[in-house]
Amino acid sequence: MVVRKVTLAGAMLAMAACSAPTATGTGSAAPTTSAAAPAPTATQVPTRPATFQEWLADFRVDALAYGISPATFDAAFANVTPDPQVIEYDNFQPEFTRPVWEYLDNAISASRVSGGQQRMQQNAAVLGDVERRYGVDRRFIVAIWGLESGFGGNVGSFDVIRSLATLAYEGNRTERFREFLLQALEILDRGDISRSRMVGSWAGAMGQTQFMPGSYLTYAVDFDGDGHRDLWGSLPDVFASTGNYLADAGWKSGETWGAEVVLPAGFDYRLSGDDTRRSVADWQAMGVRAASGGALPATTGQASVIVPAGHRGPAFLVYDNFRAILRYNNATSYALAVSLLADRLQGGGQLVASWPRDQQQLSHQDRIDLQTLLTARGYDTRGVDGIIGRNSREAVRAYQAEIGLPADGYPTMDLLARLRQG
């Protein structure tokens, strides 16, 4: 994923990795890069014309008013037609959500760890320069690089202009992708990349660390000094741009992301989740300990306990740098994968606790049933869409507390069975 970009590694992994196929195969949905770069203000989008060519004629007027040169626009759209495969991905609704441990198995594979270690050595000099400039530990930059494109091996094969135009014309979020398309045209107008090289994910994420166009405009850096911000072919630009993004997201230099922890007996799981932030000393006073047996990493900020697979799985104490990674891709599974991979790159990262691999995952229909039944019992999930987000987890947590279960907010088949029994 930058707007937050739709990253190849998977925007909207939610609590577990899931979603539509992407160029890297790790799963991604629609943009969320983080990011937040401010989107341009386009003119009000009219009702969609009957044909793509009619839409394109209307869009050309807006693009030129936005400042795109006629030559850039006409060259960008020469022979462009909607891509039906992009619409297929945009409409893709996965029946099952992959559990977090399956995502991590792939994300932190032995080959990715060894590949990352090798590339850290090969690029030590430029990574050191980036680290000094932006204050972001090189191992986290390399971990993001590995997850987003397999260390540059797969930056995506979709024509970014064609993909964004398709989604701006007939996708599920046409106005949003209209903004992305204007931003992509601005990148071409500035001359950072040629039209033929602007390839990426089906949803428009670009380069070796997968920035959406708005984030590219805001955070991409010409670190090699050649006059172009090239996230496809220049590793200095790739590393520096990623560091710049994380630094702006609040990265704390000299600190890490957090650690796996052991929670005390009788821990109140209502305190888990990022909404509850306390000092490390406060958590230690409650009995939270490092799973390794050593001291918890120091931080000047606040920490939160998270349990991505519920009380039966590993627990983690996460810091501000973990939240900075979430700005890059707002998915707990993704941020955890980056964090653990970064630790593995320096010889750590092995978990002490085991994942509950025997736990059956809820299907899409199961999740809809869960939300429906919780809402009917007075625990409003703020919508029934089959997506277990913050509101649904809070509803689960409240119901768990009512029936005397650990209130970790993690939905299970056993919990759903109890709801169905009434």
C-alpha positions as a LaTeX table, in Angstrom:
\begin{tabular}{lrrr}
\hline
Residue & $x$ (\AA) & $y$ (\AA) & $z$ (\AA) \\
\hline
Met1 & 0.00 & 0.00 & 0.00 \\
Val2 & 0.36 & 5.17 & $-0.63$ \\
Val3 & $-2.99$ & 7.05 & 0.12 \\
Arg4 & $-3.05$ & 4.86 & 2.07 \\
Lys5 & $-2.26$ & 3.07 & $-0.77$ \\
Val6 & $-3.63$ & $-0.08$ & $-1.90$ \\
Thr7 & $-0.62$ & $-1.99$ & $-1.32$ \\
Leu8 & 0.29 & $-5.22$ & $-2.90$ \\
Ala9 & 0.83 & $-6.70$ & 0.48 \\
Gly10 & $-2.69$ & $-6.07$ & 1.36 \\
Ala11 & $-4.64$ & $-3.10$ & 2.31 \\
Met12 & $-7.54$ & $-3.91$ & 4.51 \\
Leu13 & $-6.27$ & $-7.14$ & 5.90 \\
Ala14 & $-8.35$ & $-6.28$ & 8.89 \\
Met15 & $-7.52$ & $-8.52$ & 11.83 \\
Ala16 & $-6.39$ & $-11.24$ & 9.50 \\
Ala17 & $-4.87$ & $-11.26$ & 6.09 \\
Cys18 & $-7.42$ & $-11.50$ & 3.38 \\
Ser19 & $-8.85$ & $-9.89$ & 0.30 \\
Ala20 & $-8.65$ & $-9.71$ & $-3.42$ \\
Pro21 & $-5.67$ & $-11.00$ & $-5.38$ \\
Thr22 & $-2.83$ & $-8.61$ & $-6.06$ \\
Ala23 & 0.37 & $-8.70$ & $-8.01$ \\
Thr24 & 2.36 & $-10.04$ & $-5.09$ \\
Gly25 & $-0.26$ & $-12.59$ & $-4.25$ \\
Thr26 & $-0.32$ & $-11.59$ & $-0.59$ \\
Gly27 & $-3.76$ & $-10.09$ & $-0.83$ \\
Ser28 & $-5.02$ & $-6.58$ & $-1.06$ \\
Ala29 & $-8.22$ & $-4.70$ & $-1.23$ \\
Ala30 & $-8.87$ & $-1.18$ & $-2.13$ \\
Pro31 & $-6.68$ & 1.68 & $-1.21$ \\
Thr32 & $-6.00$ & 2.62 & 2.23 \\
Thr33 & $-1.99$ & 3.33 & 2.04 \\
Ser34 & $-1.82$ & 4.97 & 4.52 \\
Ala35 & $-1.73$ & 7.68 & 3.73 \\
Ala36 & $-2.75$ & 10.07 & 3.69 \\
Ala37 & $-1.58$ & 12.41 & 1.42 \\
Pro38 & $-4.14$ & 15.07 & 0.90 \\
Ala39 & $-6.14$ & 14.33 & $-2.22$ \\
Pro40 & $-6.70$ & 17.05 & $-4.80$ \\
Thr41 & $-10.05$ & 18.72 & $-4.99$ \\
Ala42 & $-11.66$ & 17.72 & $-8.28$ \\
Thr43 & $-14.79$ & 19.20 & $-9.73$ \\
Gln44 & $-18.00$ & 17.49 & $-8.76$ \\
Val45 & $-18.28$ & 14.16 & $-10.53$ \\
Pro46 & $-21.32$ & 14.03 & $-12.79$ \\
Thr47 & $-23.53$ & 11.02 & $-13.32$ \\
Arg48 & $-21.49$ & 8.46 & $-15.20$ \\
Pro49 & $-21.81$ & 8.85 & $-18.99$ \\
Ala50 & $-23.10$ & 5.91 & $-20.95$ \\
Thr51 & $-19.77$ & 5.09 & $-22.56$ \\
Phe52 & $-16.15$ & 5.17 & $-21.48$ \\
Gln53 & $-15.27$ & 7.59 & $-24.26$ \\
Glu54 & $-17.95$ & 10.01 & $-23.07$ \\
Trp55 & $-16.64$ & 9.72 & $-19.54$ \\
Leu56 & $-13.09$ & 10.27 & $-20.77$ \\
Ala57 & $-14.08$ & 13.44 & $-22.61$ \\
Asp58 & $-15.63$ & 14.84 & $-19.41$ \\
Phe59 & $-12.62$ & 13.78 & $-17.36$ \\
Arg60 & $-10.22$ & 15.46 & $-19.80$ \\
Val61 & $-11.88$ & 18.80 & $-19.06$ \\
Asp62 & $-11.35$ & 18.28 & $-15.33$ \\
Ala63 & $-7.77$ & 17.07 & $-15.76$ \\
Leu64 & $-6.76$ & 20.09 & $-17.80$ \\
Ala65 & $-8.44$ & 22.39 & $-15.26$ \\
Tyr66 & $-6.44$ & 20.58 & $-12.56$ \\
Gly67 & $-3.26$ & 21.50 & $-14.42$ \\
Ile68 & $-2.44$ & 18.43 & $-16.49$ \\
Ser69 & $-1.02$ & 19.35 & $-19.89$ \\
Pro70 & $-3.02$ & 18.31 & $-22.95$ \\
Ala71 & 0.02 & 16.46 & $-24.31$ \\
Thr72 & 0.42 & 14.41 & $-21.13$ \\
Phe73 & $-3.27$ & 13.58 & $-20.98$ \\
Asp74 & $-3.57$ & 12.54 & $-24.61$ \\
Ala75 & $-0.43$ & 10.40 & $-24.48$ \\
Ala76 & $-1.55$ & 8.76 & $-21.25$ \\
Phe77 & $-4.94$ & 7.74 & $-22.66$ \\
Ala78 & $-3.92$ & 6.71 & $-26.15$ \\
Asn79 & $-5.79$ & 3.45 & $-26.90$ \\
Val80 & $-6.88$ & 3.03 & $-23.24$ \\
Thr81 & $-10.03$ & 1.00 & $-22.61$ \\
Pro82 & $-11.56$ & $-0.29$ & $-19.36$ \\
Asp83 & $-9.91$ & $-3.37$ & $-17.92$ \\
Pro84 & $-12.53$ & $-6.03$ & $-17.02$ \\
Gln85 & $-10.04$ & $-7.87$ & $-14.79$ \\
Val86 & $-9.72$ & $-4.79$ & $-12.59$ \\
Ile87 & $-13.49$ & $-4.68$ & $-12.09$ \\
Glu88 & $-13.47$ & $-8.38$ & $-11.28$ \\
Tyr89 & $-10.91$ & $-7.78$ & $-8.53$ \\
Asp90 & $-12.79$ & $-4.72$ & $-7.27$ \\
Asn91 & $-15.96$ & $-6.77$ & $-6.91$ \\
Phe92 & $-14.22$ & $-9.79$ & $-5.43$ \\
Gln93 & $-15.73$ & $-10.83$ & $-2.11$ \\
Pro94 & $-13.67$ & $-13.54$ & $-0.42$ \\
Glu95 & $-15.74$ & $-16.25$ & 1.26 \\
Phe96 & $-13.15$ & $-16.89$ & 3.94 \\
Thr97 & $-10.73$ & $-14.72$ & 5.84 \\
Arg98 & $-7.30$ & $-16.21$ & 6.21 \\
Pro99 & $-6.26$ & $-16.40$ & 9.86 \\
Val100 & $-3.37$ & $-14.24$ & 10.97 \\
Trp101 & $-1.01$ & $-17.19$ & 11.38 \\
Glu102 & $-1.43$ & $-18.24$ & 7.75 \\
Tyr103 & $-0.62$ & $-14.73$ & 6.61 \\
Leu104 & 2.46 & $-14.64$ & 8.84 \\
Asp105 & 3.61 & $-18.08$ & 7.67 \\
Asn106 & 3.88 & $-16.66$ & 4.16 \\
Ala107 & 5.07 & $-13.20$ & 5.11 \\
Ile108 & 7.92 & $-14.41$ & 7.32 \\
Ser109 & 9.01 & $-17.41$ & 5.29 \\
Ala110 & 12.58 & $-18.65$ & 5.56 \\
Ser111 & 13.30 & $-17.52$ & 2.01 \\
Arg112 & 12.04 & $-13.99$ & 2.72 \\
Val113 & 14.15 & $-13.78$ & 5.87 \\
Ser114 & 17.32 & $-14.97$ & 4.14 \\
Gly115 & 16.59 & $-12.77$ & 1.12 \\
Gly116 & 16.12 & $-9.75$ & 3.34 \\
Gln117 & 19.34 & $-10.39$ & 5.25 \\
Gln118 & 21.27 & $-10.71$ & 2.01 \\
Arg119 & 19.83 & $-7.47$ & 0.63 \\
Met120 & 20.54 & $-5.61$ & 3.85 \\
Gln121 & 24.19 & $-6.49$ & 3.41 \\
Gln122 & 24.21 & $-5.64$ & $-0.29$ \\
Asn123 & 22.64 & $-2.21$ & 0.30 \\
Ala124 & 24.22 & $-1.40$ & 3.65 \\
Ala125 & 25.69 & 1.93 & 2.55 \\
Val126 & 22.54 & 3.51 & 1.13 \\
Leu127 & 20.38 & 2.05 & 3.89 \\
Gly128 & 22.73 & 3.63 & 6.42 \\
Asp129 & 22.37 & 7.01 & 4.69 \\
Val130 & 18.57 & 6.69 & 4.72 \\
Glu131 & 18.60 & 5.62 & 8.36 \\
Arg132 & 20.61 & 8.69 & 9.33 \\
Arg133 & 18.43 & 11.03 & 7.28 \\
Tyr134 & 15.01 & 9.81 & 8.43 \\
Gly135 & 15.71 & 8.02 & 11.71 \\
Val136 & 13.98 & 4.80 & 10.60 \\
Asp137 & 15.75 & 1.52 & 11.34 \\
Arg138 & 16.82 & $-0.06$ & 8.05 \\
Arg139 & 15.43 & $-3.48$ & 8.91 \\
Phe140 & 11.87 & $-2.11$ & 8.91 \\
Ile141 & 12.38 & $-0.50$ & 5.50 \\
Val142 & 13.72 & $-3.79$ & 4.15 \\
Ala143 & 10.83 & $-5.70$ & 5.73 \\
Ile144 & 8.28 & $-3.45$ & 3.99 \\
Trp145 & 10.21 & $-3.79$ & 0.74 \\
Gly146 & 10.10 & $-7.57$ & 1.06 \\
Leu147 & 6.39 & $-7.74$ & 1.82 \\
Glu148 & 5.29 & $-5.23$ & $-0.80$ \\
Ser149 & 7.17 & $-6.51$ & $-3.83$ \\
Gly150 & 9.42 & $-9.41$ & $-2.86$ \\
Phe151 & 12.40 & $-7.01$ & $-2.71$ \\
Gly152 & 11.50 & $-5.49$ & $-6.07$ \\
Gly153 & 10.85 & $-8.77$ & $-7.83$ \\
Asn154 & 7.17 & $-8.06$ & $-8.43$ \\
Val155 & 6.03 & $-4.46$ & $-8.64$ \\
Gly156 & 2.81 & $-5.42$ & $-10.42$ \\
Ser157 & 1.98 & $-5.74$ & $-14.08$ \\
Phe158 & $-1.18$ & $-3.65$ & $-14.41$ \\
Asp159 & $-1.19$ & $-0.45$ & $-16.43$ \\
Val160 & $-1.75$ & 2.06 & $-13.62$ \\
Ile161 & $-3.50$ & 4.65 & $-15.80$ \\
Arg162 & $-5.80$ & 2.02 & $-17.28$ \\
Ser163 & $-6.57$ & 0.51 & $-13.86$ \\
Leu164 & $-7.33$ & 3.85 & $-12.23$ \\
Ala165 & $-9.40$ & 4.99 & $-15.21$ \\
Thr166 & $-11.41$ & 1.76 & $-15.07$ \\
Leu167 & $-12.12$ & 2.23 & $-11.36$ \\
Ala168 & $-12.86$ & 5.93 & $-11.79$ \\
Tyr169 & $-15.36$ & 5.11 & $-14.53$ \\
Glu170 & $-17.19$ & 2.08 & $-13.12$ \\
Gly171 & $-15.62$ & 0.93 & $-9.86$ \\
Asn172 & $-17.11$ & 0.87 & $-6.37$ \\
Arg173 & $-15.44$ & 4.16 & $-5.33$ \\
Thr174 & $-15.39$ & 6.21 & $-8.52$ \\
Glu175 & $-14.78$ & 9.63 & $-6.94$ \\
Arg176 & $-11.86$ & 8.36 & $-4.89$ \\
Phe177 & $-10.21$ & 6.75 & $-7.90$ \\
Arg178 & $-10.85$ & 9.86 & $-9.95$ \\
Glu179 & $-8.60$ & 11.66 & $-7.45$ \\
Phe180 & $-5.97$ & 8.94 & $-7.70$ \\
Leu181 & $-6.06$ & 9.19 & $-11.48$ \\
Leu182 & $-5.50$ & 12.95 & $-11.41$ \\
Gln183 & $-2.55$ & 12.38 & $-9.09$ \\
Ala184 & $-1.08$ & 9.70 & $-11.37$ \\
Leu185 & $-1.33$ & 12.08 & $-14.33$ \\
Glu186 & 0.45 & 14.73 & $-12.27$ \\
Ile187 & 3.33 & 12.29 & $-11.70$ \\
Leu188 & 3.59 & 11.77 & $-15.46$ \\
Asp189 & 3.36 & 15.52 & $-16.06$ \\
Arg190 & 6.28 & 16.09 & $-13.70$ \\
Gly191 & 8.38 & 13.60 & $-15.63$ \\
Asp192 & 9.23 & 11.30 & $-12.71$ \\
Ile193 & 8.38 & 8.17 & $-14.69$ \\
Ser194 & 7.55 & 7.39 & $-18.29$ \\
Arg195 & 4.07 & 6.30 & $-19.28$ \\
Ser196 & 5.25 & 2.83 & $-20.28$ \\
Arg197 & 6.95 & 2.21 & $-16.92$ \\
Met198 & 3.97 & 3.24 & $-14.79$ \\
Val199 & 2.82 & $-0.25$ & $-13.83$ \\
Gly200 & 1.56 & $-1.51$ & $-10.49$ \\
Ser201 & $-1.24$ & $-3.32$ & $-8.71$ \\
Trp202 & $-4.78$ & $-3.64$ & $-10.02$ \\
Ala203 & $-5.81$ & $-0.73$ & $-7.78$ \\
Gly204 & $-2.95$ & 1.59 & $-8.73$ \\
Ala205 & $-0.27$ & 1.01 & $-6.08$ \\
Met206 & 3.13 & 1.70 & $-7.59$ \\
Gly207 & 6.80 & 0.97 & $-7.17$ \\
Gln208 & 8.83 & $-1.42$ & $-5.07$ \\
Thr209 & 7.15 & $-0.33$ & $-1.84$ \\
Gln210 & 3.74 & 0.28 & $-3.42$ \\
Phe211 & 2.70 & 3.90 & $-3.02$ \\
Met212 & $-0.66$ & 5.13 & $-4.22$ \\
Pro213 & $-0.32$ & 8.28 & $-6.37$ \\
Gly214 & $-1.20$ & 10.78 & $-3.65$ \\
Ser215 & 1.37 & 9.37 & $-1.27$ \\
Tyr216 & 3.91 & 9.27 & $-4.08$ \\
Leu217 & 3.43 & 12.99 & $-4.65$ \\
Thr218 & 3.79 & 13.72 & $-0.93$ \\
Tyr219 & 6.50 & 11.30 & 0.21 \\
Ala220 & 8.53 & 10.08 & $-2.78$ \\
Val221 & 12.15 & 11.27 & $-2.60$ \\
Asp222 & 14.84 & 11.71 & $-5.26$ \\
Phe223 & 17.58 & 10.29 & $-3.04$ \\
Asp224 & 19.99 & 9.37 & $-5.82$ \\
Gly225 & 19.93 & 12.94 & $-7.13$ \\
Asp226 & 19.15 & 12.15 & $-10.77$ \\
Gly227 & 16.21 & 14.57 & $-10.93$ \\
His228 & 13.51 & 11.88 & $-10.82$ \\
Arg229 & 11.67 & 10.13 & $-8.01$ \\
Asp230 & 11.86 & 6.58 & $-9.30$ \\
Leu231 & 10.23 & 4.00 & $-7.03$ \\
Trp232 & 10.44 & 1.35 & $-9.74$ \\
Gly233 & 14.16 & 1.22 & $-10.45$ \\
Ser234 & 16.15 & 3.34 & $-7.97$ \\
Leu235 & 16.78 & 1.64 & $-4.62$ \\
Pro236 & 18.00 & 4.87 & $-3.00$ \\
Asp237 & 14.67 & 6.48 & $-3.95$ \\
Val238 & 12.71 & 3.41 & $-2.81$ \\
Phe239 & 14.40 & 3.25 & 0.60 \\
Ala240 & 14.33 & 7.00 & 1.24 \\
Ser241 & 10.70 & 7.38 & 0.22 \\
Thr242 & 9.67 & 4.57 & 2.56 \\
Gly243 & 11.71 & 6.10 & 5.37 \\
Asn244 & 10.22 & 9.51 & 4.68 \\
Tyr245 & 6.72 & 8.08 & 4.86 \\
Leu246 & 7.31 & 6.32 & 8.18 \\
Ala247 & 9.05 & 9.37 & 9.65 \\
Asp248 & 6.04 & 11.52 & 8.83 \\
Ala249 & 3.78 & 8.83 & 10.31 \\
Gly250 & 5.42 & 9.41 & 13.70 \\
Trp251 & 8.35 & 6.97 & 13.73 \\
Lys252 & 10.46 & 7.26 & 16.88 \\
Ser253 & 14.14 & 6.96 & 16.09 \\
Gly254 & 16.08 & 4.50 & 18.21 \\
Glu255 & 12.98 & 2.62 & 19.33 \\
Thr256 & 11.44 & $-0.63$ & 18.15 \\
Trp257 & 7.85 & $-1.68$ & 17.49 \\
Gly258 & 7.08 & $-3.57$ & 20.72 \\
Ala259 & 7.42 & $-7.20$ & 21.80 \\
Glu260 & 5.60 & $-10.45$ & 22.41 \\
Val261 & 4.40 & $-10.57$ & 26.01 \\
Val262 & 2.92 & $-12.91$ & 28.59 \\
Leu263 & $-0.22$ & $-11.61$ & 30.25 \\
Pro264 & $-0.92$ & $-12.23$ & 33.93 \\
Ala265 & $-3.52$ & $-14.71$ & 35.11 \\
Gly266 & $-6.92$ & $-13.08$ & 35.22 \\
Phe267 & $-5.93$ & $-10.34$ & 32.79 \\
Asp268 & $-8.93$ & $-8.19$ & 31.84 \\
Tyr269 & $-9.04$ & $-8.54$ & 28.06 \\
Arg270 & $-11.26$ & $-5.49$ & 27.85 \\
Leu271 & $-7.96$ & $-3.62$ & 28.19 \\
Ser272 & $-6.64$ & $-5.14$ & 24.97 \\
Gly273 & $-6.75$ & $-3.18$ & 21.75 \\
Asp274 & $-5.18$ & 0.09 & 20.66 \\
Asp275 & $-7.83$ & 2.21 & 22.37 \\
Thr276 & $-6.17$ & 1.47 & 25.72 \\
Arg277 & $-2.73$ & 3.08 & 25.88 \\
Arg278 & $-0.56$ & 3.11 & 28.96 \\
Ser279 & 3.10 & 3.45 & 29.80 \\
Val280 & 5.27 & 0.35 & 29.79 \\
Ala281 & 5.73 & 0.82 & 33.52 \\
Asp282 & 1.95 & 0.73 & 34.04 \\
Trp283 & 1.65 & $-2.52$ & 32.07 \\
Gln284 & 4.52 & $-4.02$ & 34.02 \\
Ala285 & 2.81 & $-3.06$ & 37.26 \\
Met286 & $-0.21$ & $-5.07$ & 36.08 \\
Gly287 & 2.00 & $-8.12$ & 35.55 \\
Val288 & 2.68 & $-7.92$ & 31.81 \\
Arg289 & 6.07 & $-9.45$ & 31.05 \\
Ala290 & 8.24 & $-10.00$ & 27.98 \\
Ala291 & 7.69 & $-13.49$ & 26.60 \\
Ser292 & 11.45 & $-13.81$ & 26.09 \\
Gly293 & 12.03 & $-13.47$ & 29.80 \\
Gly294 & 14.09 & $-10.32$ & 29.36 \\
Ala295 & 13.21 & $-6.67$ & 29.81 \\
Leu296 & 10.52 & $-5.05$ & 27.74 \\
Pro297 & 11.90 & $-2.65$ & 25.11 \\
Ala298 & 12.00 & 0.97 & 26.17 \\
Thr299 & 9.77 & 3.62 & 24.63 \\
Thr300 & 9.02 & 7.26 & 25.29 \\
Gly301 & 5.46 & 6.76 & 24.13 \\
Gln302 & 2.42 & 4.77 & 25.12 \\
Ala303 & 1.91 & 1.05 & 24.65 \\
Ser304 & $-1.12$ & $-1.14$ & 23.96 \\
Val305 & $-1.78$ & $-4.86$ & 24.36 \\
Ile306 & $-3.09$ & $-6.61$ & 21.26 \\
Val307 & $-4.23$ & $-10.23$ & 20.85 \\
Pro308 & $-4.66$ & $-10.76$ & 17.08 \\
Ala309 & $-6.05$ & $-14.30$ & 17.51 \\
Gly310 & $-7.85$ & $-13.77$ & 20.81 \\
His311 & $-6.85$ & $-14.96$ & 24.25 \\
Arg312 & $-5.77$ & $-18.38$ & 22.98 \\
Gly313 & $-3.02$ & $-16.90$ & 20.81 \\
Pro314 & 0.11 & $-14.80$ & 21.35 \\
Ala315 & $-0.15$ & $-11.38$ & 22.95 \\
Phe316 & 1.91 & $-8.34$ & 22.02 \\
Leu317 & 2.72 & $-4.99$ & 23.58 \\
Val318 & 2.89 & $-2.49$ & 20.69 \\
Tyr319 & 4.39 & 0.99 & 20.60 \\
Asp320 & 4.18 & 4.13 & 18.48 \\
Asn321 & 6.38 & 2.64 & 15.75 \\
Phe322 & 3.84 & $-0.16$ & 15.31 \\
Arg323 & 1.21 & 2.54 & 14.83 \\
Ala324 & 3.44 & 4.21 & 12.23 \\
Ile325 & 3.46 & 0.94 & 10.28 \\
Leu326 & $-0.33$ & 0.88 & 10.56 \\
Arg327 & $-0.32$ & 4.29 & 8.87 \\
Tyr328 & 1.52 & 2.62 & 6.01 \\
Asn329 & $-1.05$ & $-0.16$ & 5.84 \\
Asn330 & $-3.92$ & $-0.08$ & 8.33 \\
Ala331 & $-4.06$ & $-3.80$ & 9.04 \\
Thr332 & $-2.89$ & $-5.46$ & 12.24 \\
Ser333 & $-1.67$ & $-8.55$ & 10.39 \\
Tyr334 & 0.42 & $-6.43$ & 8.05 \\
Ala335 & 2.00 & $-4.34$ & 10.81 \\
Leu336 & 2.75 & $-7.49$ & 12.79 \\
Ala337 & 4.29 & $-9.14$ & 9.74 \\
Val338 & 6.56 & $-6.14$ & 9.11 \\
Ser339 & 7.55 & $-6.02$ & 12.78 \\
Leu340 & 8.30 & $-9.71$ & 13.18 \\
Leu341 & 10.10 & $-9.88$ & 9.84 \\
Ala342 & 12.24 & $-6.91$ & 10.87 \\
Asp343 & 13.15 & $-8.76$ & 14.07 \\
Arg344 & 13.95 & $-11.91$ & 12.12 \\
Leu345 & 16.31 & $-9.95$ & 9.90 \\
Gln346 & 18.50 & $-9.36$ & 12.93 \\
Gly347 & 18.18 & $-12.88$ & 14.32 \\
Gly348 & 15.09 & $-12.57$ & 16.53 \\
Gly349 & 11.36 & $-12.64$ & 15.94 \\
Gln350 & 10.59 & $-16.23$ & 16.92 \\
Leu351 & 7.36 & $-16.40$ & 18.91 \\
Val352 & 7.13 & $-18.17$ & 22.25 \\
Ala353 & 3.36 & $-18.72$ & 22.27 \\
Ser354 & 1.58 & $-20.81$ & 19.66 \\
Trp355 & $-1.25$ & $-19.75$ & 17.38 \\
Pro356 & $-4.60$ & $-21.55$ & 17.81 \\
Arg357 & $-4.31$ & $-23.33$ & 14.48 \\
Asp358 & $-7.15$ & $-25.70$ & 15.33 \\
Gln359 & $-9.61$ & $-22.81$ & 15.48 \\
Gln360 & $-12.12$ & $-22.83$ & 12.61 \\
Gln361 & $-12.47$ & $-19.49$ & 10.85 \\
Leu362 & $-15.80$ & $-17.80$ & 10.21 \\
Ser363 & $-17.01$ & $-17.68$ & 6.62 \\
His364 & $-18.35$ & $-14.47$ & 5.10 \\
Gln365 & $-21.91$ & $-15.63$ & 5.80 \\
Asp366 & $-20.93$ & $-16.58$ & 9.35 \\
Arg367 & $-19.66$ & $-13.06$ & 9.93 \\
Ile368 & $-22.89$ & $-11.60$ & 8.58 \\
Asp369 & $-24.86$ & $-13.88$ & 10.92 \\
Leu370 & $-22.65$ & $-12.83$ & 13.83 \\
Gln371 & $-23.28$ & $-9.14$ & 13.19 \\
Thr372 & $-26.99$ & $-9.68$ & 12.71 \\
Leu373 & $-27.37$ & $-11.67$ & 15.93 \\
Leu374 & $-25.23$ & $-9.31$ & 17.99 \\
Thr375 & $-27.22$ & $-6.30$ & 16.81 \\
Ala376 & $-30.48$ & $-8.09$ & 17.58 \\
Arg377 & $-29.23$ & $-8.63$ & 21.16 \\
Gly378 & $-28.52$ & $-4.94$ & 21.56 \\
Tyr379 & $-24.82$ & $-4.98$ & 20.66 \\
Asp380 & $-24.87$ & $-2.72$ & 17.62 \\
Thr381 & $-22.17$ & $-3.56$ & 15.09 \\
Arg382 & $-23.00$ & $-0.39$ & 13.13 \\
Gly383 & $-23.83$ & $-2.30$ & 10.00 \\
Val384 & $-24.01$ & $-5.85$ & 8.66 \\
Asp385 & $-21.40$ & $-6.32$ & 5.95 \\
Gly386 & $-19.41$ & $-9.39$ & 6.92 \\
Ile387 & $-16.35$ & $-7.30$ & 7.78 \\
Ile388 & $-15.18$ & $-7.59$ & 11.38 \\
Gly389 & $-13.93$ & $-4.10$ & 12.14 \\
Arg390 & $-13.64$ & $-2.02$ & 15.28 \\
Asn391 & $-17.40$ & $-1.73$ & 15.89 \\
Ser392 & $-18.00$ & $-5.45$ & 15.46 \\
Arg393 & $-15.09$ & $-6.32$ & 17.75 \\
Glu394 & $-16.45$ & $-4.01$ & 20.43 \\
Ala395 & $-19.85$ & $-5.68$ & 20.12 \\
Val396 & $-18.21$ & $-9.10$ & 20.43 \\
Arg397 & $-16.26$ & $-7.89$ & 23.44 \\
Ala398 & $-19.43$ & $-6.68$ & 25.19 \\
Tyr399 & $-21.24$ & $-9.96$ & 24.51 \\
Gln400 & $-18.26$ & $-11.99$ & 25.75 \\
Ala401 & $-18.23$ & $-10.01$ & 28.97 \\
Glu402 & $-21.97$ & $-10.62$ & 29.42 \\
Ile403 & $-21.62$ & $-14.40$ & 29.18 \\
Gly404 & $-18.43$ & $-14.61$ & 31.24 \\
Leu405 & $-15.86$ & $-15.27$ & 28.51 \\
Pro406 & $-12.52$ & $-13.45$ & 28.13 \\
Ala407 & $-13.56$ & $-10.21$ & 26.45 \\
Asp408 & $-10.87$ & $-10.23$ & 23.75 \\
Gly409 & $-13.20$ & $-9.12$ & 20.93 \\
Tyr410 & $-12.21$ & $-12.10$ & 18.79 \\
Pro411 & $-15.15$ & $-13.88$ & 17.12 \\
Thr412 & $-15.13$ & $-17.68$ & 17.04 \\
Met413 & $-17.42$ & $-20.42$ & 15.78 \\
Asp414 & $-18.20$ & $-21.35$ & 19.41 \\
Leu415 & $-19.29$ & $-17.79$ & 20.12 \\
Leu416 & $-21.46$ & $-17.74$ & 17.01 \\
Ala417 & $-23.02$ & $-21.08$ & 18.03 \\
Arg418 & $-24.04$ & $-19.57$ & 21.37 \\
Leu419 & $-25.61$ & $-16.61$ & 19.63 \\
Arg420 & $-27.53$ & $-18.89$ & 17.30 \\
Gln421 & $-28.88$ & $-20.84$ & 20.25 \\
Gly422 & $-30.42$ & $-17.62$ & 21.52 \\
\hline
\end{tabular}
